[in-house]
Amino acid sequence: MTKPAKFDVAIVGGGPAGVSCAIWLKQLGFNPVLIEKNEICGGLQLLNAYTNTWIATSANAHGKDVAAALQANIERHEVQTRMSTTAAEATLNHDGITIRTDADEVIKASFLVLAGGVKPKGAGFAARIGLLVGPGPAVASSDFTGQRVAILGGGDSALENYRFIKNRGASLVHVYARSLRARAEMLEGASPDDIHVGSYTTDADRNLVNGEHYDVVVVLYGYEAHKSALMGLEPLMRSDGFVFTDKDCMTSIDRVYAIGEIAQRAHPCCVTSMADGVVAAKAIQRRMEASKASQFLGAVKRLGRVAAMAAT
Ligand SMILES: Cc1cc2nc3c(=O)[nH]c(=O)nc-3n(C[C@H](O)[C@H](O)[C@H](O)COP(=O)(O)OP(=O)(O)OC[C@H]3O[C@@H](n4cnc5c(N)ncnc54)[C@H](O)[C@@H]3O)c2cc1C
């Protein structure tokens, strides 16, 4: 068996959170490795078919541009990566974490950062032709001309996609929301006739909502943590299904941190995810340096130099 590769920190997930953390750790003088199952970094921004106008430093970048910038920065900082690689299994040791990848590589690290993000909530609906789960490429690439469309969900994404699909020539678009949570701006221009608020019934096999037939049903129930990105670890989870962390982004497991949407500590977006990456990197730096300082002090004590220094 080949020897495990050793790193200071293993980061699982190359979205905004994981890339930000990796770049900070590298610049702070550590040796991180970033494991990403896609061919390139970018995470959910690879699926963002719209312009991302929410990042203060980038004017009108498309989702794909944001992803490309993340990939370019990982390369520029020469962070070690394992691309097209899924981190499959993690085990805890007394001095760190061992990760096994789907390429059968064993990676050892003193710290682990979980940055595996989220996936659209299926809530029992399985995507197929005529039934789309989550926003992104499937919606953006569909031809809705003349189609009757039902959207399930009452958040920003539901109303944003209502507008998008209407503009794509659908003959009608109805939104079914158990509760309406979209911000006021999203409701502007929406016809009250199109919005149903309260409970409703679905028959997914026949594309029926409240007994009415639709050509396309789009399920936009929000996101849930990528549980497979926990690699079998069992950190404390919050009641809403995201990983619980403290103010330093540490999970209930010592040396294991969780950042970005998998922990959803703040409003989920690129900027808060990247900010989490910084918080975790700085917390890990403090621990690594405290440990090195105490090792150094131990050596000084062993040489009997502490009292002598104190006396001078
Ligand atoms: C359609 C759409 C539009 C959006 N528009 C905006 C916008 O305009 N502005 C904005 O700020 N935000 C937007 N967002 C949200 C933003 O993309 C997310 O908040 C952000 O990407 C979260 O970053 P993250 O790093 O936490 O997770 P993610 O981006 O989800 O990245 C997680 C990464 O982990 C990888 N991964 C998961 N499990 C494993 C594993 N076991 N091994 C290896 N890799 C793994 C995944 O492949 C993925 O690349 C949008 C999201 C979508 C879907």
The ligand as a Gaussian input file, in Angstrom:
#p B3LYP/6-31G(d) Opt

LIG

0 1
 C      -28.706000      28.943000      -9.373000
 C      -27.961000      29.590000      -8.242000
 C      -27.745000      30.960000      -8.263000
 C      -27.043000      31.590000      -7.224000
 N      -26.807000      32.915000      -7.300000
 C      -26.061000      33.525000      -6.356000
 C      -25.696000      34.904000      -6.499000
 O      -26.082000      35.579000      -7.454000
 N      -24.938000      35.450000      -5.511000
 C      -24.474000      34.732000      -4.437000
 O      -23.743000      35.258000      -3.593000
 N      -24.808000      33.425000      -4.291000
 C      -25.586000      32.813000      -5.224000
 N      -25.894000      31.487000      -5.096000
 C      -25.479000      30.784000      -3.876000
 C      -23.979000      30.462000      -3.865000
 O      -23.625000      29.825000      -5.072000
 C      -23.695000      29.585000      -2.649000
 O      -24.055000      30.289000      -1.477000
 C      -22.204000      29.217000      -2.555000
 O      -21.778000      28.579000      -3.736000
 C      -21.983000      28.290000      -1.356000
 O      -20.613000      27.984000      -1.309000
 P      -20.071000      26.678000      -0.577000
 O      -18.615000      26.644000      -0.867000
 O      -20.528000      26.640000       0.809000
 O      -20.807000      25.436000      -1.273000
 P      -20.909000      24.954000      -2.778000
 O      -20.831000      26.083000      -3.724000
 O      -22.107000      24.083000      -2.808000
 O      -19.596000      24.065000      -2.997000
 C      -19.464000      22.805000      -2.402000
 C      -18.483000      21.977000      -3.207000
 O      -18.206000      20.766000      -2.506000
 C      -18.074000      19.711000      -3.449000
 N      -18.271000      18.445000      -2.734000
 C      -19.386000      18.033000      -2.057000
 N      -19.169000      16.831000      -1.493000
 C      -17.891000      16.470000      -1.812000
 C      -17.082000      15.337000      -1.521000
 N      -17.521000      14.333000      -0.755000
 N      -15.826000      15.290000      -2.031000
 C      -15.348000      16.294000      -2.806000
 N      -16.078000      17.412000      -3.113000
 C      -17.323000      17.498000      -2.615000
 C      -19.149000      20.021000      -4.478000
 O      -18.871000      19.393000      -5.714000
 C      -19.037000      21.547000      -4.562000
 O      -18.137000      21.954000      -5.582000
 C      -26.586000      30.836000      -6.113000
 C      -26.818000      29.456000      -6.077000
 C      -27.493000      28.833000      -7.137000
 C      -27.713000      27.357000      -7.076000

